[in-house]
Amino acid sequence: MTGVQVRMRRGRDPREVEDLADDVFDLLHNRRGLVLNGVHVALIWRQSQAPMGQDVHGRQEIAATYYLRATRPSPHLYE
């Protein structure tokens, strides 16, 4: 299992970065049966998400943690 932190920032209005986080969620969460750069990924899910406040330029930030469960192809493996 591999964890990936996605850090997002956008505009001063918190709704802008929340919309971006929703787009990332729609793209990644509960994806199954992918091959990413030759790695077989059985499942991707978001474990957590939290606002981080503003950066030095006043943009709102959110961090989300996604986990990827990778598998190795095998004639005896049933996923």
C-alpha positions, 0 to 999 in steps of 0.5 A: 500500500502506498500513500499519496498526499495531494496538496491543493491551493486556489484563490482566496475564496475557500469554495474554489479550493473545495471545488478543486478537491472535489474534482480530485476526489471524483478522479481518484476515489474508488478507482479500481483496476488501473495500471499506472506506469506499469504498476497494477493498482487494485484500488485507490481511496481517500483516507482524509482531507483537511484545510490548511488555511492560507498560504503566503499569497492568501490562497486557500489550501487543502491537503488530502491523503489517498492510498493506493493498493498495488498488486502483482499479476499472478496466475493464482491471484484473484482480485 
